[in-house]
Amino acid sequence: MKTPWCYTCPMEHDHGYKLLFSHAEMVADLLRGFVREEWVYELDFSTLEKINGSYISDDLRERQDDIIWRLRRGQGETGEWLYVYLLLEFQSTVDWFMAVRIMTYVGLLYQDLIRSESIRTGERLPPVLPVVLYNGDTRWQAPVNMEGLIFPAPGGLDRYRPQLNYLLLDEGSYSDHELATLRNLTAALFRLENSRTPQDVEQVLQALIAWLQSPEQSGLRRSFTVWLKRVFLPGRMPGTSFSEIHDLQEVQSMLSERVKEWTKDWRQQGIEEGKQIGIEEGKQIGIQEGRLEGRQEGRLEGRQEGRLEGRQEGRLEGESEFLLYLLEQRFGPVSDAVRARIGSADTQTLLVWGKRILTAQTIEAVFGD
């Protein structure tokens, strides 16, 4: 579970993502880092070209400013065009019928290509890669294809069932270790979205500053700065002004100067929600050092500052999330069975397992198996 710090409005977040993915470098890194298929190696990224489109469906709802890029598969002008449709609407909840929406948008894209005579009679339509970015707390459960939404038809009728898949990038499903191993701008964006502490943010900022030093990357550097000051930071620090920030280096400097204050403020927001006390206790004792002896002090402070309503539920949920976080840091991604086991345990059992993490060599040893 992510921290409970509120985001800015969905439209602002949506526009922030569209600003970032209006840069060819972001799209190239998204394809290189997160589309793990052989055909990606055949793409000529030097041909990346942003396409402007405005599609009007039958009910007159306009879809403007969708992020659509095209690039050639193969070398030179003889290579075929591939269209990359990035559905960058802010998806913080699972949309069960996302495949239907994607099918509609792809159809509108094809209609636009036909209407503009980019594709003429007798020619074939170009392939399209639809991408959905999702950053909700729960993992995505909706079908990623039309087949999973349509009831199986009897006999030969089944062959008329629409076929369409979309690429889902569920940001929360990637561990920080997995993302950190990639020298990748899109991975850096996902790490920022998944960050738990100001120190996490500072680490990613150091990488971005190092990667975006050349004059040709000034536009992308500026877009990251705008996204940080208008979307990301206001969501983590509501009520704080960031108007004085104009560059990534300034973001890092401010974070370094105010790290203690920001950690306290971020923690206070979690307490006010009443359901993240356990996670904040984990921050208080120091995740990096794993000092469990500070848990009682953090719990006492949380009781004094937090709302009484939901206190017990918040503590148990937070302790479970904290234990899962430590397990992932020590042993990598955990199975659904382990998650279920932790979710059903009481506070005392979670404490016993937490102490074992310090010396256990395997995840099984943590549970005494």
RODO-2510 file (C-alpha; in nm, 4 decimals, decimal comma):
residues 369
     n   res          X          Y          Z
     1     m     0,0000     0,0000     0,0000
     2     k     0,1191     0,3463    -0,0799
     3     t     0,1360     0,6181     0,1780
     4     p    -0,1945     0,8034     0,2276
     5     w    -0,0675     1,1398     0,1142
     6     c    -0,3336     1,2903    -0,1121
     7     y    -0,2624     1,3662    -0,4737
     8     t    -0,3651     1,6786    -0,6554
     9     c    -0,6754     1,6519    -0,8690
    10     p    -0,6820     1,3730    -1,1309
    11     m    -0,6837     1,6236    -1,4173
    12     e    -0,3642     1,7873    -1,2881
    13     h    -0,1967     1,4491    -1,2528
    14     d    -0,3181     1,3541    -1,6013
    15     h    -0,1733     1,6716    -1,7537
    16     g     0,1541     1,6201    -1,5677
    17     y     0,1978     1,2744    -1,7167
    18     k     0,1094     1,4002    -2,0629
    19     l     0,3711     1,6717    -2,0287
    20     l     0,6393     1,4148    -1,9449
    21     f     0,5415     1,1707    -2,2188
    22     s     0,5429     1,4464    -2,4755
    23     h     0,9198     1,3897    -2,4797
    24     a     1,0615     1,1240    -2,7096
    25     e     1,3141     1,0126    -2,4457
    26     m     1,0348     0,9130    -2,2064
    27     v     0,8521     0,7129    -2,4717
    28     a     1,1723     0,5437    -2,5853
    29     d     1,2590     0,4427    -2,2276
    30     l     0,9046     0,3181    -2,1699
    31     l     0,9311     0,0890    -2,4716
    32     r     1,2874    -0,0235    -2,3994
    33     g     1,2343    -0,0845    -2,0293
    34     f     0,8786    -0,2137    -2,0009
    35     v     0,7829    -0,3779    -2,3311
    36     r     0,9861    -0,6943    -2,3030
    37     e     0,9193    -0,8386    -2,6477
    38     e     1,1528    -0,9192    -2,9349
    39     w     1,0018    -0,6748    -3,1838
    40     v     1,1118    -0,3792    -2,9697
    41     y     1,4725    -0,4441    -3,0734
    42     e     1,3709    -0,3818    -3,4356
    43     l     1,2426    -0,0298    -3,3694
    44     d     1,4245     0,2756    -3,5005
    45     f     1,3908     0,5144    -3,2048
    46     s     1,5445     0,7988    -3,4052
    47     t     1,2174     0,8136    -3,6023
    48     l     0,9942     0,8783    -3,2988
    49     e     0,7380     1,1359    -3,4038
    50     k     0,4514     1,2766    -3,1971
    51     i     0,1118     1,2708    -3,3684
    52     n    -0,1574     1,5232    -3,2837
    53     g    -0,5098     1,3887    -3,2970
    54     s    -0,8650     1,4840    -3,2087
    55     y    -1,1223     1,2088    -3,2310
    56     i    -1,4967     1,2611    -3,2041
    57     s    -1,7053     0,9558    -3,1226
    58     d    -2,0742     0,9116    -3,2029
    59     d    -2,1831     1,0738    -2,8761
    60     l    -1,9729     1,3830    -2,9607
    61     r    -1,7285     1,3415    -2,6740
    62     e    -1,3940     1,4736    -2,7905
    63     r    -1,0660     1,3059    -2,7039
    64     q    -0,7976     1,5659    -2,7490
    65     d    -0,4389     1,5709    -2,6331
    66     d    -0,4049     1,1935    -2,6150
    67     i    -0,0392     1,1007    -2,6381
    68     i     0,0166     0,9238    -2,9704
    69     w     0,3595     0,8575    -3,1137
    70     r     0,4733     0,6703    -3,4177
    71     l     0,8099     0,5234    -3,5116
    72     r     0,9389     0,2911    -3,7765
    73     r     0,9993    -0,0782    -3,7340
    74     g     1,3080    -0,1481    -3,9431
    75     q     1,5694     0,0894    -4,0815
    76     g     1,5248     0,3785    -4,3184
    77     e     1,2147     0,5050    -4,4937
    78     t     1,1221     0,1526    -4,6000
    79     g     1,0424     0,0503    -4,2440
    80     e     0,6766     0,0189    -4,1495
    81     w     0,5168     0,2637    -3,9048
    82     l     0,4121     0,1509    -3,5593
    83     y     0,1738     0,3684    -3,3572
    84     v     0,2069     0,3859    -2,9789
    85     y    -0,1144     0,5024    -2,8112
    86     l    -0,0493     0,6070    -2,4509
    87     l    -0,3700     0,6214    -2,2500
    88     l    -0,2473     0,8565    -1,9808
    89     e    -0,5711     0,9349    -1,8059
    90     f    -0,5184     0,9253    -1,4299
    91     q    -0,6125     0,5686    -1,3349
    92     s    -0,6159     0,5408    -0,9570
    93     t    -0,8946     0,2811    -0,9559
    94     v    -0,9378    -0,0357    -1,1573
    95     d    -1,1636     0,0003    -1,4612
    96     w    -1,3081    -0,3445    -1,5329
    97     f    -1,4083    -0,2440    -1,8873
    98     m    -1,0809    -0,0768    -1,9825
    99     a    -1,0433    -0,3111    -2,2808
   100     v    -1,3686    -0,1724    -2,4265
   101     r    -1,2427     0,1839    -2,3882
   102     i    -0,9133     0,0916    -2,5516
   103     m    -1,0914    -0,0778    -2,8432
   104     t    -1,2958     0,2403    -2,8938
   105     y    -0,9905     0,4676    -2,8859
   106     v    -0,7936     0,2512    -3,1276
   107     g    -1,0925     0,2476    -3,3616
   108     l    -1,1096     0,6282    -3,3466
   109     l    -0,7375     0,6471    -3,4245
   110     y    -0,7849     0,4267    -3,7303
   111     q    -1,0835     0,6368    -3,8416
   112     d    -0,8697     0,9491    -3,8167
   113     l    -0,5928     0,7921    -4,0252
   114     i    -0,8482     0,6933    -4,2905
   115     r    -1,0261     1,0318    -4,2857
   116     s    -0,6962     1,2175    -4,3244
   117     e    -0,6011     0,9798    -4,6087
   118     s    -0,2858     0,8763    -4,4278
   119     i    -0,4029     0,5251    -4,5169
   120     r    -0,5607     0,4801    -4,8601
   121     t    -0,7908     0,2165    -5,0038
   122     g    -0,6018    -0,1083    -5,0590
   123     e    -0,3401    -0,0289    -4,7933
   124     r    -0,3205    -0,1979    -4,4547
   125     l    -0,3642    -0,0143    -4,1280
   126     p    -0,0525     0,0212    -3,9083
   127     p    -0,0162    -0,1791    -3,5857
   128     v    -0,1003     0,0036    -3,2623
   129     l     0,0382    -0,0559    -2,9135
   130     p    -0,2165     0,0693    -2,6548
   131     v    -0,0581     0,1392    -2,3148
   132     v    -0,2437     0,2021    -1,9871
   133     l    -0,0543     0,3514    -1,6914
   134     y    -0,2053     0,2676    -1,3516
   135     n    -0,0850     0,3836    -1,0098
   136     g    -0,3616     0,2765    -0,7712
   137     d    -0,3055     0,1103    -0,4344
   138     t    -0,4572    -0,2280    -0,5211
   139     r    -0,3183    -0,4363    -0,8006
   140     w    -0,4962    -0,4325    -1,1382
   141     q    -0,7482    -0,7148    -1,1717
   142     a    -0,9405    -0,6217    -1,4873
   143     p    -0,8912    -0,8243    -1,8083
   144     v    -0,6241    -0,6817    -2,0384
   145     n    -0,8037    -0,8125    -2,3466
   146     m    -1,1528    -0,8099    -2,4966
   147     e    -1,1711    -1,1890    -2,4856
   148     g    -1,1829    -1,1826    -2,1066
   149     l    -1,4896    -0,9559    -2,1114
   150     i    -1,7078    -1,1423    -2,3603
   151     f    -1,9090    -1,4513    -2,2744
   152     p    -1,7873    -1,7544    -2,4764
   153     a    -2,0094    -1,7949    -2,7810
   154     p    -2,1394    -2,1323    -2,8980
   155     g    -2,0101    -2,3043    -3,2082
   156     g    -1,8762    -2,0947    -3,4923
   157     l    -2,0062    -1,7723    -3,3417
   158     d    -1,6929    -1,7508    -3,1295
   159     r    -1,4797    -1,6509    -3,4263
   160     y    -1,6636    -1,3183    -3,4464
   161     r    -1,5568    -1,2179    -3,0987
   162     p    -1,3395    -0,8984    -3,1052
   163     q    -0,9699    -0,9506    -3,0363
   164     l    -0,7723    -0,6703    -2,8713
   165     n    -0,5064    -0,6557    -2,6000
   166     y    -0,3545    -0,3581    -2,4224
   167     l    -0,0263    -0,3259    -2,2351
   168     l    -0,0874    -0,2540    -1,8680
   169     l     0,1888    -0,0859    -1,6677
   170     d     0,0850    -0,1256    -1,3040
   171     e     0,3388     0,0971    -1,1297
   172     g     0,2866    -0,0511    -0,7851
   173     s     0,3606    -0,4036    -0,9059
   174     y     0,7288    -0,3192    -0,9602
   175     s     0,9646    -0,3401    -0,6635
   176     d     1,2046    -0,0521    -0,6034
   177     h     1,4973    -0,2910    -0,6527
   178     e     1,3645    -0,3912    -0,9950
   179     l     1,3163    -0,0291    -1,1028
   180     a     1,6484     0,0900    -0,9574
   181     t     1,8429    -0,1554    -1,1738
   182     l     1,7138     0,0220    -1,4857
   183     r     1,8875     0,3360    -1,6110
   184     n     1,5523     0,4453    -1,7368
   185     l     1,3539     0,7700    -1,7159
   186     t     1,0154     0,5994    -1,7009
   187     a     1,1407     0,3720    -1,4225
   188     a     1,2543     0,6831    -1,2334
   189     l     0,9030     0,8274    -1,2658
   190     f     0,7535     0,5051    -1,1269
   191     r     1,0018     0,5090    -0,8369
   192     l     0,8953     0,8613    -0,7472
   193     e     0,5287     0,7593    -0,7533
   194     n     0,6047     0,4606    -0,5282
   195     s     0,8359     0,6505    -0,2896
   196     r     0,7745     0,6151     0,0840
   197     t     1,0184     0,8653     0,2332
   198     p     1,1920     1,1931     0,1365
   199     q     1,5145     0,9920     0,1203
   200     d     1,3616     0,7761    -0,1535
   201     v     1,2754     1,0882    -0,3519
   202     e     1,6232     1,2343    -0,3028
   203     q     1,7845     0,9163    -0,4362
   204     v     1,5814     0,9279    -0,7572
   205     l     1,6479     1,3000    -0,7989
   206     q     2,0222     1,2385    -0,7866
   207     a     1,9868     0,9934    -1,0738
   208     l     1,7688     1,2292    -1,2811
   209     i     2,0100     1,5182    -1,2351
   210     a     2,2969     1,2982    -1,3523
   211     w     2,1033     1,1687    -1,6553
   212     l     1,9606     1,5027    -1,7731
   213     q     2,2730     1,7182    -1,7835
   214     s     2,3078     1,7844    -2,1565
   215     p     2,1600     2,1026    -2,3094
   216     e     1,9423     1,8913    -2,5425
   217     q     1,7634     1,7482    -2,2400
   218     s     1,6742     2,0846    -2,0858
   219     g     1,3118     2,0514    -2,1975
   220     l     1,2670     1,7129    -2,0310
   221     r     1,4489     1,8345    -1,7218
   222     r     1,2082     2,1283    -1,7047
   223     s     0,9055     1,8972    -1,7491
   224     f     1,0185     1,6795    -1,4575
   225     t     1,0567     1,9951    -1,2488
   226     v     0,7063     2,1125    -1,3394
   227     w     0,5586     1,7722    -1,2560
   228     l     0,7378     1,7652    -0,9215
   229     k     0,6337     2,1161    -0,8133
   230     r     0,2745     2,1080    -0,9452
   231     v     0,1692     1,7464    -0,9000
   232     f     0,3997     1,5306    -0,6927
   233     l     0,5180     1,7612    -0,4123
   234     p     0,1790     1,9312    -0,3509
   235     g     0,0301     1,5827    -0,3176
   236     r     0,2833     1,4894    -0,0516
   237     m     0,3017     1,8303     0,1164
   238     p    -0,0392     2,0019     0,0800
   239     g    -0,0412     2,3629     0,1852
   240     t     0,3283     2,4152     0,1105
   241     s     0,4358     2,6585    -0,1630
   242     f     0,6906     2,5387    -0,4180
   243     s     0,6860     2,8481    -0,6384
   244     e     1,0561     2,9121    -0,5715
   245     i     1,1555     2,5828    -0,7372
   246     h     1,2722     2,6169    -1,0968
   247     d     1,5104     2,3233    -1,1464
   248     l     1,5718     1,9660    -1,0316
   249     q     1,8825     2,0790    -0,8447
   250     e     1,6687     2,3206    -0,6445
   251     v     1,4249     2,0404    -0,5601
   252     q     1,7125     1,8300    -0,4301
   253     s     1,8612     2,1188    -0,2323
   254     m     1,5302     2,1976    -0,0667
   255     l     1,4736     1,8335     0,0141
   256     s     1,8196     1,8049     0,1710
   257     e     1,7692     2,1174     0,3834
   258     r     1,4223     2,0259     0,5037
   259     v     1,4407     1,6471     0,5166
   260     k     1,3708     1,6305     0,8924
   261     e     1,0826     1,8743     0,8703
   262     w     0,9365     1,7030     0,5667
   263     t     0,9636     1,3599     0,7261
   264     k     0,7714     1,4912     1,0260
   265     d     0,5045     1,6516     0,8065
   266     w     0,4650     1,3431     0,5897
   267     r     0,4310     1,1352     0,9055
   268     q     0,1707     1,3725     1,0478
   269     q    -0,0447     1,3313     0,7373
   270     g    -0,0358     0,9548     0,7861
   271     i    -0,1435     0,9887     1,1500
   272     e    -0,4353     1,2132     1,0567
   273     e    -0,5637     0,9476     0,8186
   274     g    -0,5721     0,7089     1,1164
   275     k    -0,4861     0,4002     0,9140
   276     q    -0,1113     0,4277     0,8634
   277     i     0,0175     0,4356     1,2218
   278     g     0,2109     0,1137     1,1793
   279     i     0,3907     0,2401     0,8689
   280     e     0,4814     0,5634     1,0429
   281     e     0,6138     0,3667     1,3384
   282     g     0,8379     0,1867     1,0941
   283     k     0,9698     0,5183     0,9660
   284     q     1,0304     0,6378     1,3210
   285     i     1,2514     0,3433     1,4090
   286     g     1,4457     0,3682     1,0852
   287     i     1,3735     0,1336     0,7983
   288     q     1,7331     0,1298     0,6792
   289     e     1,8771     0,0305     1,0147
   290     g     1,5959    -0,2043     1,1128
   291     r     1,5968    -0,0938     1,4731
   292     l     1,2905    -0,2598     1,6195
   293     e     1,3523    -0,1203     1,9676
   294     g     1,1993     0,2141     1,8682
   295     r     0,8619     0,0643     1,7843
   296     q     0,7102     0,1290     2,1286
   297     e     0,8072     0,4963     2,1227
   298     g     0,6600     0,5447     1,7745
   299     r     0,3409     0,3620     1,8758
   300     l     0,2986     0,5820     2,1836
   301     e     0,3409     0,9001     1,9802
   302     g     0,0929     0,7729     1,7235
   303     r    -0,1653     0,7077     1,9975
   304     q    -0,1230     1,0615     2,1276
   305     e    -0,1495     1,2309     1,7885
   306     g    -0,3781     1,0031     1,5893
   307     r    -0,7544     0,9852     1,5903
   308     l    -0,8947     0,7279     1,8309
   309     e    -1,1347     0,6081     1,5652
   310     g    -0,9730     0,3408     1,3503
   311     r    -0,6599     0,3275     1,5669
   312     q    -0,6478    -0,0499     1,6150
   313     e    -0,7284    -0,1200     1,2526
   314     g    -0,4696     0,1279     1,1310
   315     r    -0,1919    -0,0097     1,3517
   316     l    -0,2430    -0,3705     1,2476
   317     e    -0,2707    -0,2806     0,8826
   318     g     0,0410    -0,0643     0,9043
   319     e     0,2438    -0,3342     1,0812
   320     s     0,1455    -0,5820     0,8118
   321     e     0,2493    -0,3413     0,5360
   322     f     0,5756    -0,2639     0,7142
   323     l     0,6581    -0,6335     0,7472
   324     l     0,5822    -0,6871     0,3779
   325     y     0,8086    -0,3939     0,2930
   326     l     1,0977    -0,5397     0,4952
   327     l     1,0485    -0,8839     0,3376
   328     e     1,0598    -0,7342    -0,0126
   329     q     1,3725    -0,5369     0,0702
   330     r     1,5438    -0,8500     0,2078
   331     f     1,4156    -1,1306    -0,0164
   332     g     1,2491    -0,9628    -0,3172
   333     p     0,8813    -0,9900    -0,4281
   334     v     0,6656    -1,2059    -0,1992
   335     s     0,3968    -1,4528    -0,3033
   336     d     0,0221    -1,4128    -0,2587
   337     a     0,0330    -1,6938    -0,0023
   338     v     0,2794    -1,5004     0,2138
   339     r     0,0678    -1,1839     0,1817
   340     a    -0,2407    -1,3747     0,2928
   341     r    -0,0525    -1,5247     0,5875
   342     i     0,0653    -1,1823     0,7037
   343     g    -0,2777    -1,0311     0,6515
   344     s    -0,4379    -1,2811     0,8891
   345     a    -0,1750    -1,2549     1,1666
   346     d    -0,2151    -1,0633     1,4921
   347     t     0,0174    -0,7942     1,6277
   348     q     0,2227    -1,0269     1,8474
   349     t     0,2865    -1,2706     1,5636
   350     l     0,3882    -0,9873     1,3301
   351     l     0,6368    -0,8651     1,5904
   352     v     0,7947    -1,2113     1,6211
   353     w     0,8299    -1,2401     1,2439
   354     g     0,9714    -0,8884     1,2221
   355     k     1,2506    -0,9716     1,4661
   356     r     1,3415    -1,2843     1,2694
   357     i     1,4030    -1,0815     0,9529
   358     l     1,7249    -0,9508     1,1045
   359     t     1,8884    -1,2961     1,1097
   360     a     1,6852    -1,5168     0,8719
   361     q     1,8648    -1,6363     0,5610
   362     t     1,5479    -1,7343     0,3763
   363     i     1,1909    -1,6089     0,3765
   364     e     1,0757    -1,9482     0,5073
   365     a     1,2940    -1,9038     0,8159
   366     v     1,1100    -1,5832     0,9009
   367     f     0,7924    -1,7827     0,9583
   368     g     0,9691    -2,0663     1,1343
   369     d     0,8988    -2,3099     0,8491
***
